[in-house]
Each structure stands twice: as C-alpha cells, then as structure tokens.
Amino acid sequence: MIGQELVLRVKDYLERKEKKYYPNSIEYVTLRSIKQRDGSFKKMHLVSYMVSISSQQYGGDAFYTVAFDEKTLKMEFILGPQSLEVIEE
C-alpha cells in the first residue's frame, strides 16, 4: 500500500537526518488538496509523526506533517507547529 511505503520513507528520512521522533508515531493520514505558497491547490499525501519539543511536564509534544506529491510521491515539505522545512532532495 502507498501509505506503508510513505511511512517507511519518512522513517528513513528522519533517521538519515538524525531527527528525533517518537518510535511508532509515524502514520499515514490522508490524501487531500493542500494550499501551496503561491495560492494554488495541489493534491498531497500526508504522513504525521510526533516529537518531544520540551522537557516540561505538560505540553512538550508536537505533531509534524510530511507532505508528498500525489503523482510523483516526492517528499516536498515538513510542517511543524512553528516551522516549515522545504525538502530539496
């Protein structure tokens, strides 16, 4: 299935880049139209994962979302609570 493939690609990317994440938190979410920076819309597959962003007792976890192009399955960006990382691979 496409969802399983994308989950594995996200896991591989995070490990190659040595980014921290909760093991087993990576999940395929959906395919939907996402507004792009130029104002147009594009269908994208979304995969989410969870990260610890603080050592505080409460509110220290956040979700990040990875967006893949529907047709090419190219990883395009990672959206976090206060960040946007454009993938140039």
PyMOL commands that place a pseudoatom at each C-alpha (Angstrom):
pseudoatom trace, name=CA, resn=MET, resi=1, chain=A, elem=C, hetatm=0, pos=[0.000, 0.000, 0.000]
pseudoatom trace, name=CA, resn=ILE, resi=2, chain=A, elem=C, hetatm=0, pos=[1.074, 3.558, -0.649]
pseudoatom trace, name=CA, resn=GLY, resi=3, chain=A, elem=C, hetatm=0, pos=[0.604, 4.583, 2.984]
pseudoatom trace, name=CA, resn=GLN, resi=4, chain=A, elem=C, hetatm=0, pos=[3.051, 1.967, 4.241]
pseudoatom trace, name=CA, resn=GLU, resi=5, chain=A, elem=C, hetatm=0, pos=[5.632, 2.987, 1.636]
pseudoatom trace, name=CA, resn=LEU, resi=6, chain=A, elem=C, hetatm=0, pos=[5.384, 6.653, 2.636]
pseudoatom trace, name=CA, resn=VAL, resi=7, chain=A, elem=C, hetatm=0, pos=[5.659, 5.809, 6.332]
pseudoatom trace, name=CA, resn=LEU, resi=8, chain=A, elem=C, hetatm=0, pos=[8.873, 3.902, 5.627]
pseudoatom trace, name=CA, resn=ARG, resi=9, chain=A, elem=C, hetatm=0, pos=[10.244, 6.795, 3.571]
pseudoatom trace, name=CA, resn=VAL, resi=10, chain=A, elem=C, hetatm=0, pos=[9.547, 9.260, 6.395]
pseudoatom trace, name=CA, resn=LYS, resi=11, chain=A, elem=C, hetatm=0, pos=[11.224, 6.954, 8.921]
pseudoatom trace, name=CA, resn=ASP, resi=12, chain=A, elem=C, hetatm=0, pos=[14.258, 6.600, 6.648]
pseudoatom trace, name=CA, resn=TYR, resi=13, chain=A, elem=C, hetatm=0, pos=[14.459, 10.379, 6.121]
pseudoatom trace, name=CA, resn=LEU, resi=14, chain=A, elem=C, hetatm=0, pos=[14.240, 11.145, 9.848]
pseudoatom trace, name=CA, resn=GLU, resi=15, chain=A, elem=C, hetatm=0, pos=[16.923, 8.599, 10.673]
pseudoatom trace, name=CA, resn=ARG, resi=16, chain=A, elem=C, hetatm=0, pos=[19.258, 9.781, 7.883]
pseudoatom trace, name=CA, resn=LYS, resi=17, chain=A, elem=C, hetatm=0, pos=[18.917, 13.385, 9.074]
pseudoatom trace, name=CA, resn=GLU, resi=18, chain=A, elem=C, hetatm=0, pos=[19.260, 12.275, 12.725]
pseudoatom trace, name=CA, resn=LYS, resi=19, chain=A, elem=C, hetatm=0, pos=[15.998, 13.950, 13.682]
pseudoatom trace, name=CA, resn=LYS, resi=20, chain=A, elem=C, hetatm=0, pos=[14.307, 12.868, 16.893]
pseudoatom trace, name=CA, resn=TYR, resi=21, chain=A, elem=C, hetatm=0, pos=[10.789, 11.436, 16.876]
pseudoatom trace, name=CA, resn=TYR, resi=22, chain=A, elem=C, hetatm=0, pos=[8.700, 9.021, 18.890]
pseudoatom trace, name=CA, resn=PRO, resi=23, chain=A, elem=C, hetatm=0, pos=[9.137, 5.469, 17.607]
pseudoatom trace, name=CA, resn=ASN, resi=24, chain=A, elem=C, hetatm=0, pos=[5.902, 4.061, 16.189]
pseudoatom trace, name=CA, resn=SER, resi=25, chain=A, elem=C, hetatm=0, pos=[4.319, 7.528, 15.935]
pseudoatom trace, name=CA, resn=ILE, resi=26, chain=A, elem=C, hetatm=0, pos=[4.655, 7.762, 12.144]
pseudoatom trace, name=CA, resn=GLU, resi=27, chain=A, elem=C, hetatm=0, pos=[1.253, 7.285, 10.484]
pseudoatom trace, name=CA, resn=TYR, resi=28, chain=A, elem=C, hetatm=0, pos=[-0.246, 7.821, 7.050]
pseudoatom trace, name=CA, resn=VAL, resi=29, chain=A, elem=C, hetatm=0, pos=[-3.059, 10.372, 7.422]
pseudoatom trace, name=CA, resn=THR, resi=30, chain=A, elem=C, hetatm=0, pos=[-4.816, 11.062, 4.110]
pseudoatom trace, name=CA, resn=LEU, resi=31, chain=A, elem=C, hetatm=0, pos=[-4.756, 12.389, 0.558]
pseudoatom trace, name=CA, resn=ARG, resi=32, chain=A, elem=C, hetatm=0, pos=[-6.112, 15.930, 0.303]
pseudoatom trace, name=CA, resn=SER, resi=33, chain=A, elem=C, hetatm=0, pos=[-5.846, 19.235, -1.537]
pseudoatom trace, name=CA, resn=ILE, resi=34, chain=A, elem=C, hetatm=0, pos=[-3.280, 21.451, 0.151]
pseudoatom trace, name=CA, resn=LYS, resi=35, chain=A, elem=C, hetatm=0, pos=[-2.912, 25.162, -0.486]
pseudoatom trace, name=CA, resn=GLN, resi=36, chain=A, elem=C, hetatm=0, pos=[0.561, 25.961, -1.813]
pseudoatom trace, name=CA, resn=ARG, resi=37, chain=A, elem=C, hetatm=0, pos=[2.679, 29.049, -1.101]
pseudoatom trace, name=CA, resn=ASP, resi=38, chain=A, elem=C, hetatm=0, pos=[1.694, 30.545, -4.484]
pseudoatom trace, name=CA, resn=GLY, resi=39, chain=A, elem=C, hetatm=0, pos=[-2.021, 30.238, -3.600]
pseudoatom trace, name=CA, resn=SER, resi=40, chain=A, elem=C, hetatm=0, pos=[-2.774, 27.249, -5.856]
pseudoatom trace, name=CA, resn=PHE, resi=41, chain=A, elem=C, hetatm=0, pos=[-4.004, 23.881, -4.581]
pseudoatom trace, name=CA, resn=LYS, resi=42, chain=A, elem=C, hetatm=0, pos=[-2.289, 20.532, -5.037]
pseudoatom trace, name=CA, resn=LYS, resi=43, chain=A, elem=C, hetatm=0, pos=[-3.294, 17.010, -4.012]
pseudoatom trace, name=CA, resn=MET, resi=44, chain=A, elem=C, hetatm=0, pos=[-0.813, 15.641, -1.499]
pseudoatom trace, name=CA, resn=HIS, resi=45, chain=A, elem=C, hetatm=0, pos=[-0.399, 12.564, 0.675]
pseudoatom trace, name=CA, resn=LEU, resi=46, chain=A, elem=C, hetatm=0, pos=[0.111, 13.465, 4.338]
pseudoatom trace, name=CA, resn=VAL, resi=47, chain=A, elem=C, hetatm=0, pos=[2.084, 11.479, 6.905]
pseudoatom trace, name=CA, resn=SER, resi=48, chain=A, elem=C, hetatm=0, pos=[2.358, 12.627, 10.527]
pseudoatom trace, name=CA, resn=TYR, resi=49, chain=A, elem=C, hetatm=0, pos=[4.726, 11.889, 13.377]
pseudoatom trace, name=CA, resn=MET, resi=50, chain=A, elem=C, hetatm=0, pos=[5.164, 13.083, 16.952]
pseudoatom trace, name=CA, resn=VAL, resi=51, chain=A, elem=C, hetatm=0, pos=[8.188, 14.756, 18.526]
pseudoatom trace, name=CA, resn=SER, resi=52, chain=A, elem=C, hetatm=0, pos=[9.094, 15.817, 22.044]
pseudoatom trace, name=CA, resn=ILE, resi=53, chain=A, elem=C, hetatm=0, pos=[9.801, 19.557, 21.818]
pseudoatom trace, name=CA, resn=SER, resi=54, chain=A, elem=C, hetatm=0, pos=[10.191, 20.329, 25.516]
pseudoatom trace, name=CA, resn=SER, resi=55, chain=A, elem=C, hetatm=0, pos=[11.227, 18.678, 28.743]
pseudoatom trace, name=CA, resn=GLN, resi=56, chain=A, elem=C, hetatm=0, pos=[8.292, 20.335, 30.521]
pseudoatom trace, name=CA, resn=GLN, resi=57, chain=A, elem=C, hetatm=0, pos=[5.848, 18.030, 32.285]
pseudoatom trace, name=CA, resn=TYR, resi=58, chain=A, elem=C, hetatm=0, pos=[2.862, 19.264, 30.224]
pseudoatom trace, name=CA, resn=GLY, resi=59, chain=A, elem=C, hetatm=0, pos=[2.663, 20.328, 26.593]
pseudoatom trace, name=CA, resn=GLY, resi=60, chain=A, elem=C, hetatm=0, pos=[6.025, 19.051, 25.486]
pseudoatom trace, name=CA, resn=ASP, resi=61, chain=A, elem=C, hetatm=0, pos=[4.891, 17.062, 22.424]
pseudoatom trace, name=CA, resn=ALA, resi=62, chain=A, elem=C, hetatm=0, pos=[4.079, 18.238, 18.913]
pseudoatom trace, name=CA, resn=PHE, resi=63, chain=A, elem=C, hetatm=0, pos=[2.854, 16.750, 15.648]
pseudoatom trace, name=CA, resn=TYR, resi=64, chain=A, elem=C, hetatm=0, pos=[4.747, 17.256, 12.417]
pseudoatom trace, name=CA, resn=THR, resi=65, chain=A, elem=C, hetatm=0, pos=[3.260, 16.571, 8.990]
pseudoatom trace, name=CA, resn=VAL, resi=66, chain=A, elem=C, hetatm=0, pos=[5.176, 15.441, 5.918]
pseudoatom trace, name=CA, resn=ALA, resi=67, chain=A, elem=C, hetatm=0, pos=[3.607, 16.208, 2.520]
pseudoatom trace, name=CA, resn=PHE, resi=68, chain=A, elem=C, hetatm=0, pos=[4.216, 14.102, -0.607]
pseudoatom trace, name=CA, resn=ASP, resi=69, chain=A, elem=C, hetatm=0, pos=[3.155, 14.998, -4.157]
pseudoatom trace, name=CA, resn=GLU, resi=70, chain=A, elem=C, hetatm=0, pos=[0.220, 12.788, -5.199]
pseudoatom trace, name=CA, resn=LYS, resi=71, chain=A, elem=C, hetatm=0, pos=[1.638, 11.821, -8.598]
pseudoatom trace, name=CA, resn=THR, resi=72, chain=A, elem=C, hetatm=0, pos=[5.415, 11.737, -8.137]
pseudoatom trace, name=CA, resn=LEU, resi=73, chain=A, elem=C, hetatm=0, pos=[5.388, 10.744, -4.436]
pseudoatom trace, name=CA, resn=LYS, resi=74, chain=A, elem=C, hetatm=0, pos=[8.224, 13.243, -3.933]
pseudoatom trace, name=CA, resn=MET, resi=75, chain=A, elem=C, hetatm=0, pos=[8.607, 14.438, -0.345]
pseudoatom trace, name=CA, resn=GLU, resi=76, chain=A, elem=C, hetatm=0, pos=[8.040, 18.185, -0.596]
pseudoatom trace, name=CA, resn=PHE, resi=77, chain=A, elem=C, hetatm=0, pos=[7.884, 19.655, 2.898]
pseudoatom trace, name=CA, resn=ILE, resi=78, chain=A, elem=C, hetatm=0, pos=[7.588, 19.051, 6.635]
pseudoatom trace, name=CA, resn=LEU, resi=79, chain=A, elem=C, hetatm=0, pos=[5.195, 21.299, 8.537]
pseudoatom trace, name=CA, resn=GLY, resi=80, chain=A, elem=C, hetatm=0, pos=[5.663, 21.693, 12.273]
pseudoatom trace, name=CA, resn=PRO, resi=81, chain=A, elem=C, hetatm=0, pos=[3.909, 23.805, 14.893]
pseudoatom trace, name=CA, resn=GLN, resi=82, chain=A, elem=C, hetatm=0, pos=[6.246, 26.728, 14.215]
pseudoatom trace, name=CA, resn=SER, resi=83, chain=A, elem=C, hetatm=0, pos=[8.231, 25.663, 11.185]
pseudoatom trace, name=CA, resn=LEU, resi=84, chain=A, elem=C, hetatm=0, pos=[8.160, 24.790, 7.508]
pseudoatom trace, name=CA, resn=GLU, resi=85, chain=A, elem=C, hetatm=0, pos=[11.035, 22.736, 6.127]
pseudoatom trace, name=CA, resn=VAL, resi=86, chain=A, elem=C, hetatm=0, pos=[11.137, 22.553, 2.325]
pseudoatom trace, name=CA, resn=ILE, resi=87, chain=A, elem=C, hetatm=0, pos=[12.764, 19.292, 1.176]
pseudoatom trace, name=CA, resn=GLU, resi=88, chain=A, elem=C, hetatm=0, pos=[15.300, 19.695, -1.622]
pseudoatom trace, name=CA, resn=GLU, resi=89, chain=A, elem=C, hetatm=0, pos=[16.179, 16.068, -2.490]
for i in range(1, 89): cmd.bond("trace and resi %d" % i, "trace and resi %d" % (i + 1))
show_as sticks, trace
zoom trace
